[in-house]
Amino acid sequence: MSADVDFLTLCRPGDLLRTRDRRQARITSVSLQDHLIAGEVEMHGRCFWHGDGRWSDAPFGAAGPLDLVPPGPAAGEPRKASIQEALAEGNRLYCCD
């Protein structure tokens, strides 16, 4: 969830977004008057979100796994990893090395 993203203008019925726990969320309706977004989350069911992407049933409004995540930038070149580089002497595999 990001405070600078306005999901009310970003979302349209039929759009597919992701939740913070990476589940697919299909937007079913957007209410500008109520500042609510309605949708269906896989393996959860019907959900409502506030205009900033927070799940409306979150306890105390805390961030949680059902918050909406804005779509990322279009994928460019696929990321690649090299086993040889990872196993090379002097390569730091962990941040605390």
N, C-alpha and C positions, 0 to 999 in steps of 0.2 A: 504494500500500500504506500502510496506517495501522496503527500498533501498537495502537491502542485498539479496533480492529474485530475481533471474534471470528467469523471466517468459518465455524467449525465449527457454531455455533448459527444463523448467518444462512442457510447454504446447505441446500437440500433437493434430492434428485434430481429432475431435470427443470427446475430453475431456469436462467435465462439471465442471465449476468453479462458483464462486459467485462474485457478485459485492459488493461494500461497503454497498449498500442499500439492500443486501441479495437477489437480483434477480439472476436467473440462467443464466449463460453465456455459450453457446456452442461454442467451438473453431472450426473454419472452416479451417484456414490455419495459418502457421507461416512462416514469411519471415526473414531468418537470415541476408540476404544482406541489407534489408531495416530497420531491427530492428523493425518490426511491427508484431502484432498479429491481426488476423481478427476473428470475431465471431458474433454470434447472441445473443442479450439480450432479454429476454421475455418482452413483452409490450413496447419495444423500437425499436427493429430491428437491422440492421447491424451496427457493431461498429468496431473501430480499436483502438488498444492500443500500447503504446511504450513497449520496452523490459522490463521495470521495472514495468509494470502494470498500468501506468497512461493512462487514456482515451485520445486519440490523439486530440479530439476536445475541450478539457477543456480550458476555457478562461485563458490565461496567464500561462497555465500548472498547475493550482491550483488543489489540491486534491478535489475530488468530488464523488458523489454517484455511478458513472459508472466505477470507478477504480476497477481493479481486486484485489481479496483477495486470498492469497495463501491458499491451502487446509490445514485444521487443522490436528493435529495428530489423529490417529485412535482412535475412541471412545472406552474407556474401560468400566468400570462399569457405568451404568446410574446414573446420579445425582438424589438425592432424597432430598425432603424437608419435614420437619415435622411441621405441624400446631401447635402441642403442644409446640414444642420448640419456635416457632415464637411468640406464645401468652404468654409464660411463663414470670412471673414477673422478671424484671431485664434484659430481652433480649432487646438489642438495635436494633430496627427496622430501624433506620435511622442513617446515619453517623454523623449527627450534634447533636445527643442527648447528 
